[in-house]
Amino acid sequence: MRIGVVFPQTELGGDAGAVRAYAQRAEELGFTHVLAYDHVVGADPAVHEGWDGPYDVHTTFHEPMVLYGFLAAVTSMELVTGIIILPQRQTALVAKQAAEVDLLTGGKFRLGVGIGWNRVEYEALGQDFGTRGRRLDEQITLLRRLWTEQAVTFSGTFDQITGAGLAPMPVQQPIPVWIGAQSPRAYRRAGRLADGWFPQMSPGPELDQARQIVTEAAAEAGRDPASLGMEGRLHWQEDQDKLVSAMRQWQDAGATHLSVNTMGVGLTTVDDHLAALATAADAARTVSG
């Protein structure tokens, strides 16, 4: 099981030095990858009455593709989007950005995608919130063609391309596409289309049920369910024994990857987050033996 970190961007803000220090120290501690969330704009609660989303206009988010262009120069860890809200973005542009990040990292990039939940953001980016699931299905197919074919002609419901392609192409052809999933429909999509998936729950009966849906969908699509990766998420806690126990639970549940998330536990500075990661790194070494 490969253990990485969730970049705590909502608490580090816009300090480029903190971004660099965080990534370099996380690599020194032995973590294998950095995962970042995606939101282009936040909603203003003063305008959207009754707003109850987990993020708003005051919450800091770096743009993942630009962030990873920067991190590719300062770390050799795998870079992971967890997730890009793909249907609110132009497919060909995402393909180009992902190919560039893959080149800059030497093929150490994983594109996590999902449909999102924020209607305000979809409106701001000029996309239809109601068709986002169907658009995502089509986009994944088109992305893979753009990463593996020099010239693509594609006529879909949402995208049209006539004899066009990317140059340079990515190192990975195709780049791995993982799906963030928290509903039966999303689990089936992951099984049918993804190289891996991000469950939104802890190990237990709910995860077992979700994995069963993913497995059945993969088999029905003629795919080997064992080839799909699964990345869990672990919220950091000060008790190292509990960290070790949680990591082992994910390992026993069949996770191929795990990310340690230090956001939302009262840490305020980059040094605080890195000190927390040091304890998590000790726990990870215990688990790996």
VOBA-1610 file (N, C-alpha, C; in pm, whole numbers, padded with zeros to 5 digits, always signed):
BEGIN
Met+00085-00120+00000Met+00000+00000+00000Met+00089+00125+00000Arg+00068+00213-00097Arg+00144+00336-00110Arg+00074+00447-00029Ile+00149+00514+00057Ile+00090+00613+00148Ile+00139+00753+00110Gly+00044+00840+00082Gly+00072+00978+00045Gly+00004+01075+00138Val-00006+01200+00093Val-00061+01307+00176Val-00162+01390+00097Val-00258+01446+00168Val-00352+01542+00111Val-00296+01682+00134Phe-00274+01757+00028Phe-00220+01891+00041Phe-00319+01980+00116Pro-00281+02038+00230Pro-00375+02112+00316Pro-00395+02257+00271Gln-00443+02273+00149Gln-00446+02406+00089Gln-00546+02501+00154Thr-00651+02448+00215Thr-00748+02537+00277Thr-00692+02604+00402Glu-00579+02552+00452Glu-00519+02608+00574Glu-00382+02672+00550Leu-00316+02637+00439Leu-00187+02698+00410Leu-00200+02828+00332Gly-00315+02850+00266Gly-00334+02974+00193Gly-00249+02983+00069Gly-00207+03105+00034Gly-00140+03128-00093Gly+00009+03147-00085Asp+00073+03098+00018Asp+00216+03115+00038Asp+00294+03012-00046Ala+00361+03059-00152Ala+00434+02968-00241Ala+00548+02899-00167Gly+00610+02969-00072Gly+00717+02907+00006Gly+00667+02792+00089Ala+00548+02806+00145Ala+00489+02698+00223Ala+00456+02578+00136Val+00411+02605+00013Val+00382+02496-00081Val+00509+02415-00106Arg+00618+02484-00135Arg+00745+02417-00163Arg+00794+02339-00041Ala+00792+02405+00075Ala+00843+02342+00197Ala+00762+02218+00232Tyr+00630+02227+00215Tyr+00543+02114+00248Tyr+00577+01994+00160Ala+00584+02015+00028Ala+00606+01904-00064Ala+00744+01841-00043Gln+00845+01924-00026Gln+00980+01870-00011Gln+00995+01791+00119Arg+00938+01841+00226Arg+00947+01769+00353Arg+00863+01641+00350Ala+00746+01645+00287Ala+00664+01524+00277Ala+00741+01415+00203Glu+00814+01453+00099Glu+00895+01353+00028Glu+01006+01301+00116Glu+01073+01389+00191Glu+01180+01346+00281Glu+01128+01247+00385Leu+01003+01264+00426Leu+00944+01175+00526Leu+00907+01038+00468Gly+00915+01024+00337Gly+00891+00895+00276Gly+00755+00876+00213Phe+00673+00981+00207Phe+00541+00968+00144Phe+00557+00958-00007Thr+00467+00884-00069Thr+00483+00851-00211Thr+00413+00947-00305His+00310+01018-00256His+00236+01105-00346His+00169+01219-00271Val+00134+01323-00348Val+00059+01438-00298Val-00074+01443-00372Leu-00182+01456-00297Leu-00316+01464-00356Leu-00376+01600-00325Ala-00436+01665-00425Ala-00498+01796-00404Ala-00642+01796-00453Tyr-00725+01868-00379Tyr-00865+01887-00417Tyr-00876+01998-00522Asp-00996+02012-00581Asp-01018+02110-00686Asp-01146+02190-00661His-01134+02322-00657His-01248+02412-00671His-01197+02538-00737Val-01261+02578-00845Val-01217+02696-00920Val-01266+02823-00854Val-01392+02825-00815Val-01448+02941-00745Val-01528+02893-00625Gly-01544+02982-00527Gly-01626+02953-00411Gly-01749+03042-00410Ala-01855+02992-00352Ala-01980+03068-00344Ala-01976+03166-00226Asp-02036+03281-00245Asp-02045+03382-00140Asp-02173+03359-00060Pro-02163+03319+00067Pro-02283+03292+00147Pro-02372+03413+00163Ala-02316+03534+00151Ala-02397+03655+00162Ala-02491+03671+00042Val-02456+03607-00070Val-02538+03613-00190Val-02629+03491-00201His-02574+03375-00167His-02649+03250-00179His-02708+03216-00041Glu-02828+03262-00020Glu-02894+03247+00111Glu-02910+03100+00146Gly-02874+03066+00270Gly-02886+02928+00315Gly-02771+02839+00271Trp-02662+02898+00222Trp-02549+02818+00174Trp-02495+02728+00286Asp-02481+02597+00255Asp-02432+02505+00357Asp-02321+02414+00303Gly-02258+02455+00194Gly-02148+02376+00140Gly-02027+02380+00231Pro-01939+02282+00221Pro-01821+02277+00308Pro-01718+02385+00276Tyr-01726+02445+00158Tyr-01633+02550+00118Tyr-01711+02670+00067Asp-01649+02788+00079Asp-01714+02908+00026Asp-01610+03001-00034Val-01649+03125-00061Val-01563+03220-00131Val-01437+03254-00052His-01437+03226+00077His-01321+03257+00162His-01221+03142+00172Thr-01256+03025+00120Thr-01173+02905+00134Thr-01068+02901+00023Thr-00941+02886+00059Thr-00834+02891-00040Thr-00816+02758-00112Phe-00813+02765-00245Phe-00788+02649-00330Phe-00690+02688-00440His-00580+02614-00451His-00491+02630-00565His-00550+02557-00685Glu-00519+02605-00805Glu-00561+02534-00925Glu-00467+02414-00941Pro-00519+02290-00940Pro-00431+02173-00930Pro-00329+02159-01042Met-00368+02186-01166Met-00275+02165-01276Met-00158+02265-01270Val-00188+02390-01237Val-00083+02490-01223Val+00004+02458-01101Leu-00060+02421-00992Leu+00013+02380-00872Leu+00110+02267-00903Tyr+00066+02171-00982Tyr+00150+02056-01011Tyr+00262+02088-01109Gly+00242+02188-01194Gly+00353+02234-01275Gly+00466+02287-01188Phe+00428+02355-01079Phe+00525+02406-00982Phe+00587+02291-00903Leu+00506+02201-00852Leu+00557+02093-00768Leu+00645+01995-00846Ala+00619+01982-00975Ala+00701+01892-01056Ala+00848+01933-01055Ala+00874+02063-01029Ala+01011+02112-01027Ala+01078+02099-00891Val+00999+02071-00786Val+01057+02070-00651Val+01043+01937-00579Thr+00974+01839-00640Thr+00958+01709-00577Thr+00949+01602-00684Ser+00984+01480-00649Ser+00970+01368-00743Ser+00856+01274-00703Met+00773+01316-00609Met+00657+01236-00571Met+00555+01230-00684Glu+00473+01125-00681Glu+00359+01120-00773Glu+00261+01230-00735Leu+00202+01294-00836Leu+00104+01400-00813Leu-00034+01349-00855Val-00133+01374-00771Val-00266+01314-00789Val-00373+01422-00771Thr-00467+01430-00863Thr-00583+01517-00841Thr-00690+01432-00774Gly-00743+01483-00665Gly-00838+01401-00591Gly-00960+01478-00542Ile-01043+01537-00626Ile-01050+01510-00769Ile-01062+01641-00849Ile-01033+01634-00979Ile-01069+01741-01072Ile-01217+01725-01104Ile-01292+01835-01098Ile-01434+01831-01134Ile-01442+01843-01285Leu-01431+01729-01351Leu-01408+01725-01494Leu-01521+01784-01579Pro-01649+01758-01549Pro-01754+01807-01641Pro-01769+01959-01646Gln-01708+02031-01553Gln-01718+02177-01560Gln-01598+02237-01635Arg-01513+02149-01690Arg-01394+02193-01763Arg-01398+02145-01908Gln-01323+02215-01995Gln-01312+02175-02135Gln-01226+02048-02145Thr-01278+01948-02211Thr-01212+01818-02214Thr-01074+01824-02279Ala-01063+01885-02394Ala-00935+01889-02465Ala-00832+01968-02385Leu-00875+02074-02317Leu-00782+02152-02237Leu-00732+02070-02118Val-00820+01996-02051Val-00777+01909-01942Val-00679+01804-01993Ala-00708+01749-02111Ala-00616+01650-02170Ala-00478+01711-02190Lys-00474+01834-02239Lys-00346+01902-02262Lys-00273+01930-02131Gln-00346+01981-02033Gln-00285+02011-01903Gln-00233+01885-01837Ala-00312+01779-01840Ala-00271+01653-01778Ala-00148+01595-01848Ala-00145+01603-01981Ala-00029+01555-02056Ala+00096+01632-02017Glu+00081+01763-01996Glu+00195+01845-01958Glu+00246+01808-01819Val+00155+01792-01723Val+00197+01752-01589Val+00263+01615-01592Asp+00209+01524-01672Asp+00267+01391-01683Asp+00409+01398-01738Leu+00431+01484-01837Leu+00565+01502-01892Leu+00660+01560-01788Leu+00616+01664-01718Leu+00703+01731-01622Leu+00739+01642-01504Thr+00652+01546-01472Thr+00679+01455-01361Thr+00745+01325-01406Gly+00768+01311-01535Gly+00826+01186-01584Gly+00731+01069-01573Gly+00602+01096-01588Gly+00502+00988-01582Gly+00454+00956-01443Lys+00470+01050-01350Lys+00422+01029-01213Lys+00300+01117-01186Phe+00194+01089-01260Phe+00071+01168-01247Phe-00049+01075-01257Arg-00146+01101-01171Arg-00272+01027-01171Arg-00385+01129-01173Leu-00474+01118-01270Leu-00584+01213-01285Leu-00709+01157-01218Gly-00739+01206-01098Gly-00864+01172-01032Gly-00972+01270-01077Val-01088+01217-01113Val-01197+01300-01164Val-01327+01268-01091Gly-01420+01359-01101Gly-01552+01339-01041Gly-01648+01443-01094Ile-01773+01435-01048Ile-01876+01524-01103Ile-01901+01647-01016Gly-01855+01646-00891Gly-01875+01763-00806Gly-02017+01777-00755Trp-02038+01886-00680Trp-02167+01906-00614Trp-02213+02053-00617Asn-02127+02143-00668Asn-02149+02287-00651Asn-02210+02349-00778Arg-02341+02375-00776Arg-02407+02436-00890Arg-02351+02575-00921Val-02313+02648-00818Val-02260+02784-00837Val-02134+02780-00923Glu-02051+02683-00899Glu-01927+02670-00975Glu-01954+02632-01120Tyr-02048+02540-01142Tyr-02085+02503-01279Tyr-02136+02624-01357Glu-02218+02705-01293Glu-02270+02825-01360Glu-02156+02918-01398Ala-02061+02939-01305Ala-01950+03030-01330Ala-01863+02983-01446Leu-01857+02850-01467Leu-01773+02796-01574Leu-01852+02763-01699Gly-01980+02800-01701Gly-02061+02788-01821Gly-02098+02647-01861Gln-02113+02557-01762Gln-02147+02419-01791Gln-02277+02379-01723Asp-02339+02274-01776Asp-02469+02228-01730Asp-02452+02130-01613Phe-02501+02168-01496Phe-02492+02084-01378Phe-02572+01954-01396Gly-02683+01961-01467Gly-02774+01846-01478Gly-02724+01732-01564Thr-02628+01758-01652Thr-02578+01652-01740Thr-02437+01607-01703Arg-02392+01643-01583Arg-02252+01623-01551Arg-02210+01477-01548Gly-02299+01387-01505Gly-02263+01245-01501Gly-02244+01189-01641Arg-02337+01218-01732Arg-02326+01168-01869Arg-02205+01230-01939Arg-02178+01356-01909Arg-02063+01420-01971Arg-01933+01357-01924Leu-01925+01325-01795Leu-01803+01263-01743Leu-01773+01132-01815Asp-01875+01049-01837Asp-01854+00923-01907Asp-01790+00947-02043Glu-01845+01041-02117Glu-01793+01070-02250Glu-01652+01129-02243Gln-01629+01216-02145Gln-01498+01281-02134Gln-01386+01181-02109Ile-01411+01081-02026Ile-01306+00983-01996Ile-01263+00910-02123Thr-01361+00872-02204Thr-01330+00807-02332Thr-01247+00898-02421Leu-01285+01025-02430Leu-01214+01118-02516Leu-01074+01149-02463Leu-01059+01164-02333Leu-00927+01188-02276Leu-00829+01079-02317Arg-00870+00955-02304Arg-00780+00844-02336Arg-00742+00843-02483Arg-00834+00880-02568Arg-00800+00887-02711Arg-00700+00998-02736Leu-00719+01113-02673Leu-00628+01226-02693Leu-00488+01195-02642Trp-00476+01111-02540Trp-00346+01075-02485Trp-00275+00963-02561Thr-00345+00897-02653Thr-00286+00780-02719Thr-00290+00788-02872Glu-00363+00884-02928Glu-00373+00897-03074Glu-00322+01035-03115Gln-00238+01040-03218Gln-00181+01168-03260Gln-00286+01263-03314Ala-00382+01210-03388Ala-00492+01292-03441Ala-00624+01223-03409Val-00717+01298-03356Val-00845+01243-03310Val-00961+01310-03382Thr-01054+01228-03428Thr-01184+01278-03475Thr-01288+01215-03385Phe-01369+01300-03324Phe-01463+01253-03222Phe-01591+01334-03233Ser-01705+01265-03239Ser-01835+01331-03243Ser-01921+01275-03131Gly-01930+01351-03021Gly-02005+01307-02906Gly-02121+01399-02877Thr-02189+01373-02767Thr-02300+01459-02725Thr-02250+01594-02676Phe-02132+01595-02616Phe-02082+01716-02551Phe-01956+01773-02616Asp-01879+01692-02686Asp-01753+01736-02745Asp-01745+01696-02892Gln-01688+01785-02972Gln-01663+01758-03113Gln-01517+01792-03143Ile-01445+01697-03203Ile-01307+01721-03245Ile-01291+01664-03385Thr-01233+01741-03473Thr-01213+01696-03610Thr-01065+01702-03645Gly-01003+01586-03652Gly-00864+01577-03695Gly-00769+01665-03616Ala-00767+01651-03485Ala-00680+01733-03400Ala-00619+01647-03291Gly-00504+01690-03238Gly-00440+01611-03133Gly-00338+01690-03055Leu-00285+01626-02953Leu-00190+01689-02862Leu-00046+01667-02908Ala+00037+01764-02883Ala+00182+01748-02900Ala+00249+01846-02804Pro+00337+01797-02715Pro+00382+01658-02703Pro+00280+01570-02632Met+00292+01443-02653Met+00206+01345-02588Met+00259+01316-02448Pro+00175+01261-02359Pro+00222+01229-02224Pro+00315+01108-02222Val+00387+01093-02112Val+00471+00975-02092Val+00384+00851-02080Gln+00281+00859-01996Gln+00187+00749-01978Gln+00080+00758-02085Gln+00065+00652-02160Gln-00035+00654-02267Gln-00127+00532-02254Pro-00238+00548-02184Pro-00295+00672-02132Pro-00256+00698-01986Ile-00277+00820-01944Ile-00262+00858-01803Ile-00369+00785-01723Pro-00338+00731-01605Pro-00440+00664-01525Pro-00551+00761-01483Val-00674+00718-01500Val-00791+00796-01460Val-00860+00725-01344Trp-00868+00796-01233Trp-00936+00744-01115Trp-01064+00826-01091Ile-01162+00765-01027Ile-01291+00831-01007Ile-01322+00843-00858Gly-01363+00962-00816Gly-01417+00982-00683Gly-01561+00936-00679Ala-01594+00848-00585Ala-01725+00784-00588Ala-01789+00780-00450Gln-01917+00818-00444Gln-01990+00809-00318Gln-02139+00778-00339Ser-02169+00709-00449Ser-02305+00665-00476Ser-02300+00540-00562Pro-02405+00457-00561Pro-02404+00337-00644Pro-02377+00366-00792Arg-02433+00475-00842Arg-02408+00510-00982Arg-02260+00537-01007Ala-02197+00610-00914Ala-02054+00640-00927Ala-01970+00514-00911Tyr-02011+00423-00823Tyr-01938+00297-00807Tyr-01941+00218-00938Arg-02057+00214-01002Arg-02067+00141-01129Arg-01982+00209-01236Arg-01980+00342-01236Arg-01897+00414-01332Arg-01750+00380-01311Ala-01707+00375-01186Ala-01568+00340-01157Ala-01535+00200-01207Gly-01625+00107-01185Gly-01601-00029-01231Gly-01594-00039-01382Arg-01678+00037-01451Arg-01683+00031-01597Arg-01566+00102-01664Leu-01523+00216-01605Leu-01436+00307-01679Leu-01302+00338-01615Ala-01289+00326-01484Ala-01173+00383-01415Ala-01058+00286-01401Asp-00940+00343-01379Asp-00823+00263-01342Asp-00816+00244-01190Gly-00892+00323-01117Gly-00898+00313-00973Gly-01005+00407-00921Trp-01029+00402-00790Trp-01137+00486-00736Trp-01103+00530-00595Phe-01166+00640-00555Phe-01151+00699-00422Phe-01281+00683-00345Pro-01293+00584-00257Pro-01415+00574-00174Pro-01420+00688-00073Gln-01541+00723-00033Gln-01561+00835+00058Gln-01609+00789+00195Met-01561+00672+00236Met-01596+00620+00368Met-01479+00540+00423Ser-01487+00503+00549Ser-01382+00424+00613Ser-01408+00275+00592Pro-01308+00191+00617Pro-01329+00046+00606Pro-01444+00000+00695Gly-01522-00094+00643Gly-01637-00146+00715Gly-01742-00194+00618Pro-01862-00224+00666Pro-01967-00279+00579Pro-02004-00190+00461Glu-02004-00058+00482Glu-02040+00032+00373Glu-01936+00026+00261Leu-01809+00021+00298Leu-01703+00009+00197Leu-01712-00127+00128Asp-01739-00232+00203Asp-01751-00365+00144Asp-01863-00367+00039Gln-01974-00302+00069Gln-02086-00297-00025Gln-02048-00218-00150Ala-01979-00105-00131Ala-01937-00024-00245Ala-01840-00102-00333Arg-01745-00171-00272Arg-01647-00249-00349Arg-01716-00359-00429Gln-01819-00417-00373Gln-01891-00521-00444Gln-01955-00466-00570Ile-02012-00344-00562Ile-02074-00281-00680Ile-01967-00252-00785Val-01853-00198-00740Val-01742-00170-00833Val-01697-00298-00902Thr-01680-00404-00824Thr-01633-00532-00878Thr-01730-00590-00980Glu-01859-00586-00948Glu-01960-00640-01040Glu-01965-00560-01169Ala-01956-00427-01159Ala-01959-00344-01278Ala-01838-00369-01367Ala-01722-00388-01305Ala-01601-00416-01382Ala-01615-00549-01456Ala-01663-00650-01386Ala-01679-00782-01448Ala-01779-00777-01563Glu-01888-00705-01543Glu-01990-00692-01648Glu-01934-00621-01771Ala-01837-00533-01751Ala-01775-00460-01862Ala-01659-00537-01924Gly-01638-00661-01877Gly-01530-00742-01931Gly-01393-00702-01882Arg-01386-00639-01767Arg-01259-00594-01710Arg-01223-00681-01589Asp-01095-00682-01556Asp-01049-00757-01439Asp-01062-00668-01316Pro-01153-00698-01224Pro-01170-00613-01106Pro-01043-00598-01024Ala-00957-00699-01026Ala-00833-00695-00948Ala-00735-00592-01001Ser-00758-00543-01124Ser-00667-00445-01183Ser-00697-00303-01137Leu-00810-00282-01071Leu-00849-00148-01027Leu-00785-00115-00893Gly-00727+00005-00884Gly-00673+00051-00758Gly-00781+00111-00670Met-00752+00124-00542Met-00844+00188-00448Met-00762+00272-00350Glu-00794+00399-00339Glu-00722+00487-00247Glu-00811+00534-00134Gly-00776+00496-00013Gly-00848+00543+00104Gly-00796+00676+00153Arg-00867+00733+00248Arg-00825+00860+00308Arg-00833+00848+00459Leu-00729+00892+00525Leu-00718+00879+00670Leu-00700+01019+00730His-00790+01056+00821His-00778+01185+00888His-00680+01171+01005Trp-00580+01258+01003Trp-00474+01251+01103Trp-00529+01268+01244Gln-00470+01195+01337Gln-00499+01210+01480Gln-00370+01194+01557Glu-00364+01253+01673Glu-00239+01260+01748Glu-00194+01125+01802Asp-00288+01037+01831Asp-00258+00906+01887Asp-00198+00816+01778Gln-00069+00786+01790Gln-00002+00710+01685Gln-00053+00567+01676Asp-00091+00508+01787Asp-00146+00373+01784Asp-00274+00369+01700Lys-00355+00475+01712Lys-00478+00481+01633Lys-00446+00501+01485Leu-00341+00578+01456Leu-00298+00594+01317Leu-00257+00460+01258Val-00177+00386+01332Val-00132+00255+01285Val-00251+00164+01262Ser-00345+00163+01356Ser-00463+00078+01344Ser-00545+00114+01220Ala-00564+00245+01197Ala-00642+00290+01081Ala-00573+00252+00950Met-00441+00267+00946Met-00366+00229+00825Met-00380+00080+00798Arg-00371+00001+00902Arg-00383-00144+00884Arg-00523-00184+00839Gln-00624-00111+00887Gln-00761-00139+00842Gln-00775-00116+00692Trp-00714-00008+00642Trp-00718+00017+00498Trp-00639-00089+00422Gln-00526-00126+00476Gln-00446-00230+00413Gln-00523-00361+00405Asp-00589-00399+00514Asp-00667-00522+00517Asp-00788-00514+00425Ala-00838-00392+00401Ala-00954-00373+00314Ala-00917-00379+00166Gly-00786-00391+00138Gly-00743-00403-00001Gly-00704-00274-00069Ala-00683-00168+00009Ala-00642-00041-00051Ala-00503-00054-00112Thr-00488-00003-00234Thr-00357+00001-00298Thr-00284+00130-00262His-00361+00233-00225His-00307+00364-00190His-00384+00418-00070Leu-00319+00509+00002Leu-00382+00575+00116Leu-00325+00716+00126Ser-00411+00814+00154Ser-00365+00951+00174Ser-00396+00996+00316Val-00298+01060+00379Val-00315+01114+00514Val-00356+01260+00502Asn-00470+01293+00563Asn-00527+01428+00555Asn-00511+01498+00690Thr-00437+01609+00692Thr-00415+01683+00816Thr-00503+01808+00826Met-00593+01827+00732Met-00682+01944+00738Met-00795+01921+00838Gly-00839+02030+00899Gly-00956+02024+00984Gly-00933+01969+01123Val-00805+01962+01167Val-00777+01908+01300Val-00710+02013+01390Gly-00718+02139+01349Gly-00668+02247+01434Gly-00526+02292+01404Leu-00466+02243+01296Leu-00331+02285+01259Leu-00338+02413+01176Thr-00246+02506+01199Thr-00259+02637+01134Thr-00140+02677+01048Thr-00024+02619+01068Thr+00095+02658+00993Thr+00151+02539+00917Val+00238+02566+00822Val+00300+02457+00749Val+00384+02370+00842Asp+00448+02431+00941Asp+00526+02353+01037Asp+00437+02260+01119Asp+00317+02307+01155Asp+00223+02222+01228Asp+00186+02099+01145His+00155+02125+01017His+00114+02013+00930His+00229+01915+00909Leu+00349+01966+00895Leu+00464+01879+00873Leu+00499+01799+00998Ala+00481+01858+01116Ala+00503+01784+01239Ala+00401+01669+01250Ala+00277+01696+01210Ala+00175+01591+01211Ala+00213+01480+01112Leu+00263+01520+00996Leu+00303+01419+00898Leu+00419+01333+00947Ala+00506+01392+01030Ala+00618+01313+01084Ala+00566+01198+01170Thr+00461+01223+01248Thr+00404+01115+01328Thr+00336+01012+01239Ala+00271+01060+01132Ala+00207+00968+01039Ala+00310+00884+00965Ala+00425+00944+00934Ala+00532+00869+00867Ala+00584+00758+00958Asp+00596+00786+01087Asp+00637+00681+01182Asp+00537+00568+01183Ala+00408+00604+01182Ala+00303+00501+01179Ala+00311+00419+01052Ala+00337+00486+00940Ala+00345+00416+00811Ala+00460+00317+00811Arg+00572+00353+00871Arg+00686+00261+00877Arg+00654+00139+00962Thr+00575+00160+01068Thr+00532+00047+01152Thr+00446-00050+01071Val+00355+00007+00991Val+00263-00076+00911Val+00338-00151+00803Ser+00436-00085+00740Ser+00509-00149+00630Ser+00610-00252+00680Gly+00637-00247+00811Gly+00724-00347+00869Gly+00872-00317+00851
//
